[in-house]
Amino acid sequence: MEIVGNPNKRINFSPLTKEEEIIQNITMILTTEVGTVPYDRKFGIDASLFLDKPLNIAMARAPAEIIEKVELYEHRVKVDKVTFLQTDDGKIIPKVKVRVIE
């Protein structure tokens, strides 16, 4: 299954399937800045590792952080691949391919 880190995606507080729950959890990880969650300051992605860096450097550094945090906080999946969608204004949006291991 592939998940795109879309910060505009609405939260479903009653996911119907395990896959919906996993997708929602990973989306939350990808769109949360590390240090912003009280009582779990390590939750989320540390964008300072690649923010304001040249695109090639950002795209080289981001996958390691994404893989580490997704596998740390969503134990039911293994990350197979991290790619990026690039917007016209130069932003990169992570696209994470995972497989359920539970």
N, C-alpha and C positions, 0 to 999 in steps of 0.2 A: 504494500500500500504506500502511496506517496502523499506527503503532507506538505503544503505550502504555508510558510509562515506569514499569514495574512492578519495584520493587526485589526482589520475592520470586520473580521468574522464574528458573528454573534455567538454568545455562549448559550449552549443548551443545558439547562440545569437538570434535565431528565433524559440523558442519552438512552436510546432504545437498544443499542447493541454494544457489545464489547469493542468492536471496531470504531464506532462513533466516540466512545469514551476515550480510547487510545488516541484517536486523531485530535480530539479536543484537548487532551492533556499535553500532547506534543506541541500543538499550536500555542498553548499557554506558555510552555517553556520557551519556545522560539520568540515570543513577542514580549517577554518580561525581561526588563533590565536587571542584572544582578545587583543586589543591594537594596532593592525596593520592596521586598516582602518582609514585613516584620516577623521576627522569630525564625526566619530562614533566609538570612542575608546572602547565602550562596545560590539560592534558586534563581534560575534565569540565565541569560547569556551575557557574558562580559564583553560588551561591544567596544570597550576601550582598547581591546586587543587589535581591533581592525578599523575602528572609526577614524575617519579623516586620513586614512592611509591610501596610497595609490591602489587602484582597483585590483591589479594583479597580486599585490601583497595582501590585501583584505581577503580576496578569494582563496588565497593559500592558507591564511591563518584561521579563518572562520570555521572550516570543517572540523578541525580538532576540538574546538570549543563546543560546537554543536553536538558532535558524537558523544563527547564526554558527558555533557549535561543531559541529553536525551536518555542515554543508557543509565545514568545515575538516578534520574527521577521517574523514569517509566521502565520498570523492570521487566515488563512483559514483551519488550521488543529488542531486536538487535538492528542497529543501523547498518544498511548495506551500502548506501551511497548518499552523498550530499552534493547537490548541484545548485546553480543559482539562476534565477530569472533576472534579467537586467532591464530596468525601466528606462524610458527615454530621458529622464532627468538624472541618470547616473546612479540610481539606487540599485542595490542588489537584494533580492528576496530569496531566502533559502528555500530549497525544495529537497525534502528529506525522504528517502526511500527506506522503509523499514519492513522487517518481517516479524510476525508474532512468534515468540518462542515458548509461550506458556502452554 
